[in-house]
Each structure stands twice: as C-alpha cells, then as structure tokens.
Amino acid sequence: MNRTTGVALLATLLGTLLAIDSAVAQEGPRPPTQQTGAQRTTGDSVGPYNKQIVDPVAADRGRHLYAAECVDCHGPTARGADNKGPNLIRSQIVLHDRVGSELGPFMKKGHPLQSKANSADLTEAQIADLSHFLKQRVDDALKRQPMGDHINIITGDAAAGKAYFEGDGKCATCHTLSGTASGNLTGIGARFADPVDLQQAMLFPTGRGRGGGRGGRGGAAAPATAPVMLTVTPAGGQPVTGELVFLDDFDAQLRDSAGKLHTWTRTPTLKVAKTDPLVAHHELLDRITDKNVHDLVVYLETVK
Amino acid sequence: MSRSYWLTLAIAIAAASLQAQPPMPTDSWPTYNGDFSGRRFSPLTKINTTNVNELSLAWMYRINAGGGSNNNPRGTPLMSDGVVYISSTDNAFAIDARTGREVWHYTWLSKGARHFSNRGMGMDGNQVFFETPDCNLVALNKEDGKLRWSKSFADIDQFYYCSTAPVVIGNHVIVGVSGDDMDIPGFIDSRDPETGELQWRFYTVPMKKGDPGMDSWPNQDMASHGGGMTWQPITYDPDLKLIYLSTGNPQPVIAYANRPGDDLYTASIVAVHVDTGKMAWAFQVSPHDTHDWDATEAPVLFDGTIAGQPRKLLALAARNGKFVVLDRGTGKSIVSTEFVKTNWSLGVDAKGQPIPNPEKSPSVAGTLVSPNQGGATNWYPPTFDPQTGLFYVSANRAFSVYYLYDNTDNPQGWGGNDRGGWSESMLEALDYKTGKIKWSHKWELGNSSGLLSTAGNLIFTGAPGNAVAALNATTGEPLWHARMLAGLSTPPTTWELDGKQYLVFGALDTIYAFSLQAK
C-alpha cells in the first residue's frame, strides 16, 4: 500500500465514523423501531446512508391505521386510486422519509383523513408505523424482493396434455408414467410441492441453467437423468468412452467405467463426440407451444 | 499517450470536417471504447495470427478493495502516458503499464445505494472520471489520484444508482444512470469537466406535455416514470456532432398492463446533439418491451458501403436478439434482422422496428420465450473490424419462462420475472450489409464476453474455462488461449508501449497484461 492508499483508507474509516455519528445527530431521538442502513450487513448499503429498514410489526400496525384513515383515497396497495389520491410509492415525501422525518411534518400541516380527525394529532409512533407500512409497499415493488408467489399455473387441459405426451411431444418415447425403468415418471405429480417446479423440471431438466436471467430463479431439481457421455479418439488411437467430467474448447476430460480419469488437450485431429441424453428436451424448446406446456403440467400433476 | 493526442482530438472535433473515421490511437486507450466510434478495432499488428500463440504473461495486478463488487471491475481499463486506469464500485486505481505496480488507489466514501457493478472510467488530459453507486460523478488527478471535485447527480432515495463509464467529448463529460428497481426516468447529463456543473440533461422518456413520444404512453405519469436507463457509455460522431445512446427497458418491468403503447424512447437508440442535448432521431429496438430487454448495448459507428454508396452507419446487436444497421445521420433502417433465432416477434414494421408478438408476453401460467432475460447479448461490447467488414458479437441462444406475478391493472416496479433456462453460446461474425452470419464459433460451455479486434486479423475474447482466447478474424479459427483464475470480466484492450504491444484485461479481482517476449 502506498501513502495515498493509506491516507485514503484512513480517511474512509474516519469519514464513516463521523458520517454515522452525524447522521444520528441530525435525526435526533428515534422511535425504537428505527434501523439504519449503516447497521446493515448486505452489500446494498455500505455507507452511512440511513436507508429505512422496514419493521414488519410496526408496518402491520401501520396497515391498520392506513385502512382506517388512508385507503379510500390512496388504494389498498398505496398505488393511488382513480381521481382520488395519488400513488404513494412514487411519492417524494415517502421515498425521502425516514421513520416520519418527512411524513410527520407533512401531516402536521393538515391532510384529510377518513375519520375526519385532525392529521396533526397523529402521534409520532403512529406516523412511524405509517411510514413503515408505506416503505413496505415500496419494497414490494422492488426487483429483489420476493415478488409474491406464482398465482396459478394450473390452467391447461389434462386430456390435451395426455395426447401431447403420447403424440406430438414424443415424451412417451423415453418416459413411462409407472414402473422403475430408466426415464419413468412414477408419481411425478407428487414429487414437486409447487406445480411451477414441475413445469421448470419438464422444460429445463438440467435445472439451474445459465439462462436463468437477471434475477430469475434457477429451476428445481429434476428427476435424475443419465450422465452425459464422451467418446474421445486420438489420431491413430483407440476410442475411449466414459462419463464427461469437463469439456470446453481447449481440453476434454472423462472418467471411464473403471474409474480412471483421462484428459486430452484438444487438437484438430482429436475426435470428441458427446452424447447428451437430454438432447430431445433441448430440441423440444423450439417446437413446444405455451398451450402444450400448460396442458402437460396439468396432465403430469394428475400422475400421483 | 502523448498530451498532443488531446490537442489533436480537440482540433478534429472543432474542424468537424467530413472525413474518414480516424483510427484508434495505438499508444493509449483513452475512452471506454478506445475511441468514440465503439468499434474496438486497433490498427496494431505486432501481435498477429502468426505469433499470437507466443503471447506470455507480462504482469498481474490484484485488487484488494474490500471484496464484492469493489474487487471486481467490469469497465474497460484505460491507458495513457504509461499508466493504466481502472475503476470498481467506489474505487479507482492507477497501475504502471510497464510493471503492473500500483501508482495510486482512491476510495470514495459511499453513502450507500445498490452496489452492483461499475462499468468504467473516462478521462481528459489531466483527470479521470468515474461514477459511484451513490450517484456522484468523481474527478481525480491522473497524476496522484487526489480528488479534484465530485458532484451528486441523481437521487438514490428514488432507487437510482450509478455505474456508467463517463465519456469526455471536448468540454463535455457525458454521464448516464442505472437502476431499474423502481419506476423512474432515465437520462444522460452533459457536465463541465472542470467543475461538474450541469450543461444539459436529456431524459429518455417524455417528462411533460408536448415532449416527443408522449403519445406512445397512456398518460404523463406513466411516461415520466417510464425507465429507459442509460447504462451503456455513449458513442459519438464528431462530424455530425451527434451522441448515440442506447436506452434501457421500460418500467414497470415484465408487467405491462398500465403502459400500452410503444413506450418511447425506452429500449431505443437515440441520437442527441452534443452541444444542446436535443434529440435528432430515435429508433426503437424493442417497442413495448415486456421481457427486460433493454437496448443498452453498444451503438457501433463505422463507415461502409451499401448498394455501392458510401454510408455513415450505426450497428447494434440487441439483447432481444435483433441486429440493426442504421444510417447514423437519419436513423433510417438499412438492415433489421436477428443474429440468433428468437420466438417473440412477428417481423418488422415499415421503419424496420421489430413487432412484438403479444402471445409471447409474460403470463401467469408462464410463457416460454427466447432469448431469456439475460438476453441474446448484453452490455459487454461487440467489435467491428473494418478490414474484414464483419461485426463480431458474443451471442447466446437461450430459453426461459416468463411469469407474471402482478396481474393487476396497475403494476409497479417489477411485476414478474423469468425463471430457469437452457442456453448455448457463440461468437458470431456478421456481415453488416446483410446481417447474415459469416461464421459462428459455438462454445462448448456458456460464455459472455466483451470483444476486441485488431489489424493483426485477430479477435480477442473471454472463453469458457476461465480462458482468454484469440480467434482468426477472417475464419473464426481459435489460435491461442490462456487459463486464468477467473473468467474475463472486463472487455480486452490493446496498446503499444516502448515498441511492445500489450493485451490487457480484468478477470474478477485481477488485471492481466500479456505481451510477446523480446527475442
């Protein structure tokens, strides 16, 4: 570390301490429910930013107050109601609020309440509760929040799903719905707690693919599938077959049936053949329609 | 790089004469893309197809700035006067380009906000600039890393955070904003390089009555909360004095019930006058996006020949799988096709803009869509090689299922998401005149990487297995690779110093420099 780095780090530490201290000093006494960003341990807020962390108990108290005094104009989710009250999760007052720091002075100035009570008479604790409730509504809309559950993916037609399974989908080529042979799907409808996990496993049996998308959650564990096999033939040599351990554009590695590990550097004369038992699933993605998907899920859900 | 570069650049901008695109400097890498064009093509030839397999490690620099995104730069390393500059969230570093030894390390005291990534720096003759997650534009002395000034330019309480690489154009520092958690408008600012004062601001969505594009939204409230973040550094044509920005997805994301219409100018390419911030034209790459397919990929500027006529062109390979080539003076479409097979559109309209298939919108029971949310490509920059006439892009063919979680008539923020997936990755070379694939190298494993082309007929890219690789630009044949401790996380760069050509890039927390050993 050179001198500049050292000075910068020292300044950072001192600055952090001073800034936290000053943030506390500026806010004055806090209600007991307050938490600040400075206390967080997530990567979200590494500085003294006093982002309000929702207290769910206070938010629940705030929900009752909101229902009694605000919901008629601002709507059940605080996103506003037509021609009545504005959207509160886009409100600058709400977004800049810290446990009543903005909401309190706003209410003191007078704001219509459903009960016709005077908004200036709301207590500091009530304002704090309301603040937590509104911040919770804001958080509901964020990308990284658990954005509710799947509503209902059981919308298809079981008979059509059965027809696709046995017909155009060619699922029955590899799968049975009873028995113990490889590829059997005995009781598949009971293996997943949530039908959406069944849908995911059906479409993406390798599970958490690269394609999970920004913020997308990975697929559920699919029924065990046969391993990907690799056959490597060196120039003028004998082919070696085994389970794929590693294969990229430069090297190939497999483990043979005796458990021996083989590694090659790939060259133009080295023949590498991969056998993926799931290739039919990958190819299906180009053919299957959304109706087919929804029908299949409903059909497979009946296989308990 | 000599200081005369900046003088030459200033004269070139002032002259504004119609001339062939100047080549990228060879003794420096002074902007995010190496020059204003976004081509990422270096005229250097010392490293070429005949000797690239003799590249060896020159030095490594390991970042130790507290972990997480602080240790993981994503922006292209800059270089001038024998010093490499690179930034991560809240941190900036200067590294001796000959030895890899640290010159200085600056740390910004963050107020907080989302620490997702930092996408790089800008510079002028004396200063380097970078954005911080808490939305300050920071100017540092190049010489010693001391803070010259900082300027807050977006409100983190509204869930903005800032990561875009600033680009310096004469007396303007152009900065963008990130963050699509909540429904906020995107913008770019032009700021004074000496003070950070605002010169102009361009909002990417209509903010008030009469603003262009307002009729593509149901009302002003939705328009002015409509998103269109500006994550990607701009490119610039000094002759036309036009800045080209590519904008993010509309808000709310995935859910769309309350924003019928095209939602202009989200997921678009927009040309803006550098001196005024006024829009010249726009082309929407994803009208009424419902899949989080921003169009904030690099708008690449090059001069070419179409139907025998010399044309000033702009090409963009988009996250939604589409490839467009436009006249960059008018925004008129010349080529509009796709570089991977997709399943979400019904062809193109009269303007050459894709027509979304409403049946592939996210749904409660799930809609199987290709590409996935990660996209057919993403922020990592492509490259255009004027020698081969090919546009190279790191491509993914991917599927996932898009679910609507909020099916009310007034969703906000994020009302759904995609899940699961299957994908395959390719490095593709596209003929800009037709959009047709000249060659495609399919990777054995998933791969996404920024690219670099050189006059040595080489394409440099990250490759599977934590590798950096060089391919023959004409044929796609892999010629060289080296394995590192992590996959490439910054786009690769090249420059010459003391007569030696270097290849420099970051992989997670380490900056690597390769060169040919002296014989």
Contacts between the chains, C-beta under 8 A, distances in Angstrom:
chain1	res1	chain2	res2	distance
A	1	B	105	7.7
A	2	B	102	6.4
A	2	B	103	7.9
A	2	B	104	6.7
A	2	B	105	7.6
A	4	B	104	4.5
A	4	B	105	6.8
A	4	B	106	7.5
A	4	B	144	6.4
A	4	B	145	5.5
A	4	B	146	7.7
A	5	B	102	7.2
A	5	B	104	6.9
A	5	B	105	4.2
A	8	B	105	6.6
A	8	B	106	5.8
A	8	B	107	4.7
A	8	B	145	7.8
A	9	B	107	6.4
A	11	B	107	7.9
A	11	B	109	7.4
A	12	B	107	5.0
A	12	B	109	5.4
A	15	B	109	4.3
A	16	B	109	6.5
A	19	B	109	7.0
A	19	B	111	7.9
A	37	B	112	5.0
A	43	B	68	5.1
A	43	B	69	7.0
A	43	B	115	5.0
A	44	B	112	7.4
A	44	B	113	7.9
A	44	B	114	6.0
A	44	B	115	6.9
A	45	B	112	3.8
A	45	B	113	7.0
A	46	B	90	7.5
A	46	B	110	5.3
A	46	B	112	6.4
A	46	B	115	6.1
A	47	B	109	6.4
A	47	B	110	3.8
A	47	B	111	4.6
A	47	B	112	4.5
A	47	B	134	6.8
A	48	B	111	6.4
A	48	B	112	7.2
A	49	B	110	7.6
A	49	B	111	4.3
A	49	B	112	2.5
A	49	B	113	6.5
A	49	B	134	6.9
A	49	B	156	6.9
A	51	B	112	6.1
A	77	B	408	7.9
A	77	B	410	7.9
A	79	B	410	5.3
A	79	B	412	5.9
A	80	B	410	7.7
A	87	B	221	7.6
A	87	B	412	7.7
A	89	B	182	7.8
A	89	B	412	6.0
A	89	B	413	8.0
A	90	B	182	7.8
A	90	B	183	6.6
A	90	B	225	6.2
A	90	B	412	7.6
A	92	B	158	7.9
A	95	B	155	8.0
A	95	B	157	4.7
A	95	B	158	5.7
A	96	B	157	5.1
A	138	B	182	7.4
A	140	B	413	7.7
A	141	B	181	7.8
A	141	B	182	6.3
A	141	B	183	7.9
A	141	B	252	7.7
A	141	B	412	4.3
A	141	B	413	2.8
A	141	B	414	6.6
A	142	B	159	7.5
A	142	B	181	4.7
A	142	B	182	6.8
A	142	B	413	5.7
A	142	B	414	6.7
A	143	B	180	7.1
A	143	B	181	5.1
A	143	B	253	7.1
A	143	B	413	6.9
A	143	B	414	4.4
A	143	B	417	7.9
A	144	B	181	7.4
A	145	B	414	7.9
A	147	B	405	4.7
A	147	B	406	7.2
A	147	B	414	5.8
A	147	B	415	7.4
A	147	B	416	7.4
A	147	B	417	6.6
A	148	B	405	4.6
A	148	B	406	6.8
A	149	B	405	7.4
A	150	B	364	7.5
A	150	B	403	5.9
A	150	B	405	7.1
A	151	B	364	4.8
A	151	B	404	7.7
A	151	B	405	7.0
A	151	B	407	6.4
A	152	B	364	6.3
A	152	B	365	7.2
A	153	B	364	6.9
A	153	B	365	4.3
A	153	B	366	5.8
A	153	B	403	7.7
A	154	B	365	7.7
A	155	B	364	7.4
A	155	B	365	4.4
A	156	B	365	7.5
A	196	B	366	7.2
A	196	B	403	7.5
A	196	B	419	7.7
A	199	B	366	6.0
A	199	B	401	7.0
A	200	B	401	7.0
A	200	B	419	6.3
A	200	B	420	4.5
A	203	B	368	6.7
A	203	B	399	7.5
A	203	B	401	6.6
A	203	B	420	6.5
A	203	B	422	7.8
A	204	B	399	7.8
A	204	B	420	4.4
A	204	B	421	6.0
A	204	B	422	5.3
A	206	B	422	7.0
A	207	B	420	8.0
A	208	B	420	7.7
A	209	B	398	7.9
A	209	B	420	6.4
A	209	B	421	3.9
A	209	B	422	4.8
A	209	B	423	6.1
A	210	B	374	7.7
A	210	B	396	7.7
A	210	B	398	7.3
A	210	B	421	6.5
A	210	B	423	4.9
A	210	B	425	7.8
A	210	B	446	3.8
A	211	B	371	8.0
A	211	B	372	4.2
A	211	B	374	6.2
A	211	B	396	7.3
A	211	B	398	3.8
A	211	B	399	6.3
A	211	B	400	5.2
A	211	B	420	7.4
A	211	B	421	2.4
A	211	B	422	5.8
A	211	B	423	3.9
A	212	B	372	7.5
A	212	B	374	7.3
A	212	B	400	7.0
A	212	B	418	7.8
A	212	B	419	7.1
A	212	B	420	6.6
A	212	B	421	5.1
A	213	B	292	7.7
A	213	B	372	4.7
A	213	B	373	3.0
A	213	B	374	5.0
A	213	B	400	5.2
A	213	B	417	7.3
A	213	B	418	4.2
A	213	B	419	7.3
A	213	B	421	6.5
A	214	B	292	6.5
A	214	B	373	5.2
A	214	B	374	6.1
A	215	B	373	7.3
A	215	B	414	7.7
A	215	B	417	5.6
A	216	B	372	7.3
A	216	B	373	5.6
A	216	B	400	6.1
A	216	B	417	5.5
A	216	B	418	4.4
A	216	B	419	4.8
A	216	B	420	7.1
A	216	B	421	7.1
A	217	B	417	7.4
A	217	B	419	5.1
A	217	B	420	7.9
A	218	B	419	7.6
A	218	B	420	6.7
A	219	B	419	7.0
A	219	B	420	3.9
A	219	B	421	7.4
A	246	B	465	7.8
A	247	B	444	5.3
A	247	B	445	7.7
A	248	B	443	7.5
A	248	B	444	4.8
A	248	B	445	5.4
A	248	B	463	7.5
A	248	B	464	4.2
A	248	B	465	4.1
A	248	B	467	7.4
A	249	B	443	6.1
A	249	B	444	5.4
A	249	B	463	6.1
A	249	B	464	6.2
A	249	B	465	7.6
A	249	B	467	7.8
A	249	B	469	7.5
A	249	B	478	6.2
A	249	B	481	7.6
A	250	B	463	7.7
A	250	B	465	6.5
A	250	B	467	6.6
A	250	B	478	7.8
A	250	B	481	5.4
A	250	B	483	7.9
A	251	B	465	7.2
A	281	B	422	7.8
A	282	B	422	5.9
A	285	B	368	6.9
A	285	B	370	7.2
A	285	B	399	4.7
A	285	B	422	6.3
A	286	B	341	7.8
A	286	B	343	7.9
A	288	B	368	6.8
A	290	B	359	7.3
A	290	B	363	7.4
A	290	B	365	7.8
A	290	B	366	7.4
A	290	B	367	5.5
A	290	B	368	5.9
A	293	B	366	6.7
A	293	B	368	6.0
A	293	B	401	7.9
A	294	B	365	5.1
A	294	B	366	7.4
